[in-house]
Structures are given as C-alpha cells and as structure tokens.
C-alpha cells in the first residue's frame, strides 16, 4: 500500500507536461462502458487510445449516477466530501460550491466553456465558467465554435445518448454500440479542430456504465468507465490498476502544471 501511494504521488506531482497546453478538450460520454470501445465500434476514440494513454479500469463513485459522478469527476471529491449525494438539480437551486476543474483552468488563464446535455448538470456551473449552455444536440458545434476563437481555451463537453440506448436495448447491445459509433463519428471533426489548434490535451471519460437495461445500482458493471488522454506531446503513463473518477481532477490539474503542492 505504501509503495503504491508513493508511486501514485510521484506520478501526479511530477507529471506536468514539457510544453504548456493551450487547448484542453474534456469529453464525458455519459454511460460509456469501457468494454464498448473497439476499432470497429469507435474508430475515432480507438485512434486516440492508440496515440495516447488510457485505462479501461476506471471506477465511478457510489452510487454511480450521472450528477453525483460528474461532481466527483470535476471536484475530485467523493460524494460525502463534496456534499453532492443526490442526483438531482434544477435551475434556481444552489450550484457547486467546491473548486472544480474549470476553476483550476480559469486560474491558469484559460477561457472556459461548459456544454452539457442534461439539465441537472447545470449544477456544476461555477463563476469560473465563461460560456455555458444546455446543449442536448449541439454541444459539439458549440465546442467547435468556442475553439475557433484565439487564446488558451478549455472545454468540458458532456454527451448523452448511451444511457437511453442502454435502457432501451441493453448495455453493450447492438443498439448501444450503434449509438456509440454515431457519437464517435460526430466527435471526429471536433478532435480535428483541437489537433489543428495545437498544444492540446484531450481527455475522454465517462460517469458510469450499466448492465442489462439498468444503471446506477450497486452492480459491479455499473461502476466501470474508461479514461483516455491524448496530446501532441508525450504523456506520462497512468499508474496500473484501478483509476478512480475522483482522480480525474488531480490528473488533469497536474498535466496543466497546476498540480497540488509537491509531495
Ligand atoms: Zn450518466
């Protein structure tokens, strides 16, 4: 345990990238089961995996539900620490009060955007978010438009669709994989724009998976998620073993050179 901790701290503390990043695209594909990723079903994401670093052993929080998990992803805090233990939010209710990754990006001089496909994710909009929209169908277009403007830019993009495909036809079913293929294809032009901007970091992950036609339960499959990183420079290796969704913030923070104090 001690050795593992040392390795983990070493990785995160010492892993700022050699060249400063100017363009960050974080994509959360809601309800993406890591076992769905393949060259056939998701050729665009497969290329990212091949060129970058990835793990298929990501773990969500308990319970593995959309808003609770995204709060853990962006604050780096487990539900008991962040205080976000229910899966609901409506406009007019208080929003996140803990530091999120978008706050960190803003502190690092990025213009920030947050596009989300489900109203409840409006909970995670903080004062550090320069542009935000409930974008059920046009999040990718909005992200592309945001990246067309100059300067350091950070986009968090939430994409939905797989949770409905899973509920309708089952996780990892043909219908579910078709939906993933569609999402994968629509992401390609955005990833092309990001690569053209240069000095980029792309992170693709998810909030949870599911099993049969259910998700959000204590079934082991429901906790699974992937994490993929790609950049136009060498990325540090991920520590072997389980990757927790609460580690996403620390990881991205450290790649941006804004990591926690050295250990
Ligand atoms: Zn979800």
Boltz pocket constraint, residues with backbone or C-beta under 6 A from the ligand:
constraints:
  - pocket:
      binder: B
      contacts: [[A, 30], [A, 31], [A, 65], [A, 66], [A, 67], [A, 163], [A, 207], [A, 208]]
      max_distance: 6.0
